[in-house]
Amino acid sequence: MSAKNIFPGYHQITRHDGVFQERIHDTYQTKGKPSEPSICPQCGAVFHEGRWQWIKSHATTHQHSCPACQRIHENNPAGFVTLHGDFFMHHRDEILNLARHVEEREKTEHPLKRIMATEEKDNAVLITTTDIHLARGIGTAIHDAYQGELEFHYNPSENLLRVHWSH
C-alpha cells in the first residue's frame, strides 16, 4: 500500500513495534468506576473488581452499558481490518473463520474485545472491532497463517487502528 492510501492523521507502525501504547485516553472507557457489581444490559458482561468480566451477576446488580456495547450502539469502531487480494478471495471463508476464532479466544478473557461487523466492499472484506488490540491480533494471526502483505496504521489522536492485509 502506498503512502497515498494512508488516511490523514495515521502513521504506519511495524509489526515488531510490540504492543503500542495508546497516546490518548479512550473516550469509551468508563469515566469513573461503575457501582459494583454492574451488569451490561446488552451483553451481560459484569463490572466486578475493577474490570468487565464474564461472570454470574448478583441479584442486586446495577445496570451500566459496557464500553464495547456503547461503541456497537453508536457504530464507532476502534479497529478496521481490511482483507483483500486474489488469495483472500479464494480462501475467504477459511480466513474469516480464523478472524472469528481470534475474536472468540480474546473475548473469553476480555469482554470488551469484539467484532462489530463484517462487510463486503469492492472485492474486499472490512472487519470492524471494538478494540484496537483485537484488530491488530486478527491481522497478525492471518499474516502468521497465510503470509502476504500486512500493514498497521495508527491514528493516536483518535485512538484508531487500520490494519490492511492482502495476498
Secondary structure, 3 states (H helix, E strand, C coil): CCHHHCCCCCEEECHHHCCCCCCCCCCCCCCCCCCCCEECCCCCCEEECCEEECCCCCCCCEECCCHHHHHHHHCCCCEEEEEECHHHHHCHHHHHHHHHHHHHHHHHHCCCCCEEEEEEECCEEEEEECCHHHHHHHHHHHHHHHCCEEEEEEECCCCEEEEEEEC
